[in-house]
Amino acid sequence: MLSLTDCVAFSGLTPEQLDAVACFKHVPTVVAAEWAETVLDQPDGCATVEAALEAEVKLAHDHHLETEEGWQHGLEEFCHDHPHE
């Protein structure tokens, strides 16, 4: 059986990035991990994930200031680790 830690590791995202995606998609973290792993295998997957992270950072800026800093860091880290090809 896979644990949440295993699913996070397979997703290609950090825990804070997955938290932002889960909030954006309104799904549990484990579902966001599965979504990320699938999407990142697609040609435009990095852009799709980046757009979700950007949208959630903006939402956090407007409504959830306590999460904005962590999610902004997650977005910056994602952009560094997954540059556009």
ZASE-815121 format. One record per residue (C-alpha): x, y, z. Coordinates in steps of 0.25 Angstrom, whole numbers, padded with zeros to 4 digits, always signed. Layout:
XYZ
...
END
This chain:
+0000+0000+0000
+0005+0014-0003
+0006+0025+0007
+0003+0039+0005
+0018+0041+0006
+0020+0032-0005
+0009+0039-0014
+0016+0052-0011
+0029+0046-0016
+0023+0041-0028
+0016+0054-0032
+0028+0062-0036
+0024+0073-0027
+0027+0078-0013
+0017+0077-0001
+0015+0092-0002
+0013+0091-0017
+0003+0080-0015
-0004+0087-0004
-0006+0099-0013
-0011+0090-0025
-0020+0082-0016
-0027+0096-0011
-0027+0101-0026
-0034+0088-0031
-0042+0086-0018
-0038+0072-0016
-0030+0064-0005
-0015+0064-0006
-0014+0050-0010
-0023+0053-0022
-0015+0065-0025
-0002+0057-0025
-0008+0047-0035
-0013+0059-0044
+0001+0065-0044
+0008+0052-0047
-0001+0050-0059
-0001+0065-0064
+0014+0066-0063
+0016+0055-0073
+0008+0063-0083
+0015+0072-0093
+0009+0085-0087
+0008+0079-0073
+0018+0089-0067
+0011+0101-0072
-0002+0095-0067
+0003+0092-0053
+0010+0106-0053
-0003+0113-0056
-0010+0106-0045
+0001+0110-0035
+0000+0124-0040
-0015+0125-0039
-0014+0119-0025
-0003+0129-0021
-0012+0141-0026
-0024+0135-0018
-0015+0134-0006
-0011+0148-0008
-0025+0153-0008
-0031+0144+0002
-0022+0136+0010
-0009+0144+0013
-0004+0133+0023
-0002+0123+0012
+0003+0133+0001
+0018+0133+0005
+0019+0118+0005
+0011+0116-0008
+0019+0127-0015
+0032+0120-0010
+0026+0107-0016
+0023+0114-0030
+0037+0120-0030
+0043+0106-0027
+0034+0100-0038
+0039+0110-0048
+0053+0107-0045
+0052+0092-0045
+0043+0092-0057
+0047+0103-0067
+0039+0104-0080
+0045+0096-0091
END
